[in-house]
């Protein structure tokens, strides 16, 4: 175990993430985070001056993980030359991921942030915007090549279609949360891939 | 103006809806709702015994409006006999609606309810489930006929595809909220209709 406090800091962030996703940010108190992380007030405030500072650090960590998930999908299809196959392989990568990683009680931190956006500072909500735009730029580039190859470059807006993957993820999380099941995420990612297939394959 | 308190009750519900959608339910106090609705403590508690009672009434009202929006889309295509055209007409109805009705600061009450689900009672979160299942059942019936007509009845899960409209709406709301613009809702509903068109038309 590292003695520099890294483990404690991560434990606090993990506990806060779960509480924020389950109850929202405003409804979660510092005391609840301290209790759930099994740490102390002194230790908490050593790492984070305020709940706002914790929220910023947490959203930053979440966005970094999200963008590295994007990079993994891009890496998975980096060697695929056919533009249509590249799009479908990219989507299949996340379909596979949903089967492996999403659990029944998983939720997305972005939902809490966007629901309470007006209570949060620009740094926190701006990080979510950065993530959405990051996915849009990369996925739209893949889509543009495939749409052009099918003569649909002018008909379908590649940016909107790219953002539709965000809608699919968030809709999947909301359905999982509603029905307390991991199945909807799998179902939503599969149906989105099938829809894209219907359009470009 | 009716003197029976109906107008006051609706004004309280309207103010609460806006506050809940903007800041979340837990973060909104009864005092804030009273101030935003320009009413009094006495008047508030005449209509609602607790914030919980108000939340239940509000979510019920929202679900009723949502299900009547579903009914309008069904009515709009009731006379269309071709199953593929019926599905596309149904989706075009909401595309048109987005152009007319969604504003830059509109949000969905379901996002607040599902984000804070574990803080709420089963009556409140159950109402959202009822709405999602209501849309699923009706839209899936339209989809099943169209998928069968195209020989896709076994390949594509009609329930998941029906739920994808929920994902599209919620994703649209989240994108509108992120970018403070009404355009994403239009874009997401259009792209979903184009995707369905690609699959079944």
Interface residues (C-beta under 8 A of the other chain):
Chain A: X22 X23 X24 X25 X26 X27 X107 X110 X111 X112 X114 X115 X116 X117 X118 X119 X125 X128 X129 X132 X155 X156 X157 X159 X160 X161 X163 X164 X166 X167 X168 X170 X171 X172 X174 X175 X177 X178 X179 X184 X187 X188 X190 X191 X192 X194 X195 X196 X198 X199 X200
Chain B: X22 X23 X24 X25 X26 X27 X107 X110 X111 X112 X114 X115 X116 X117 X118 X119 X125 X128 X129 X132 X155 X156 X157 X159 X160 X161 X163 X164 X166 X167 X168 X170 X171 X172 X174 X175 X177 X178 X179 X184 X187 X188 X190 X191 X192 X194 X195 X196 X198 X199 X200
